[in-house]
Amino acid sequence: MVMLYVDQADLSDGLRQLVRVLVTAAPILMPLGFFLSVVRPGDTRPGKLIWLTALGGACLAAGTLVLGIGLV
């Protein structure tokens, strides 16, 4: 759904590509962080890869912010 708005936004080609990458990276990074942080069955606490979820959230926030500015 976001990709439809990217084409209508008043952004340069570089920013459009950046928004596409950021918004696409978020749904890949967030599940990776959840699943890869507890790879071993005996793990009771998440590992350092849990930070991928925060990185995915930051990518989604940044991409949405840039897109919103371009749409205004």
N, C-alpha and C positions, 0 to 999 in steps of 0.2 A: 504494500500500500504506500509505503514511503517513497518508493521509486517513481511513482506517478507524480508526486509533488516535486521531486528533484528536477524533473524536466521542465516544470512550470516556474521554478524559482529563478529569481534574477541573480544568478551566481556565475562566476567565471567557470571555464571548463575545468580548471584545476580544483576549485572548491566543490564542484559537482562530483568529480571523481573522489575527492576526499570524503564527502558525505556518503557516497555509495560504499566505500570501503569501510568506514566506521560503522555504519548501520548494519552492514553485512557481517562484520567481525563480531558484533555483540552476541548474536544467538549461537555463534560457534564457540566463543571463549567462555561464556557463562556455564554451559553444561560441562565443558572440558574441565573447568575448575572444580565443579562438584564431583565429577566421577574420578578424575585423576588424583584428587587430594586424598582419597582413601582407597588406594589400589590394593593393598594387602587386606585380606579378610580380618586379620587380627587388629587392625588399626582402630583405636578408640577416639583419636583426635585427628582432625584434618591436617594434612601436610602443608608445605609451603605453596603448593600449586593452587591452593584455595584463593590466592591473590588473583588468579585468572578471572574469577567471578567479578571482583572489583574492577579489574581492567576492562572487562566486557561492559560493565555498567558505565564506566567512564567513557568508553567509546560510544555507547548509545546516547549518553547525555550530550557529549560534544557534537556528535552528528546531528542530533535533533536541534541543538542550539544554533548551529550554523545554518541548518535548513530553515529554521524559524526566522532567523534574521534575513535570509534570502527571500522568504515569502512576504515579509513585511515591506 
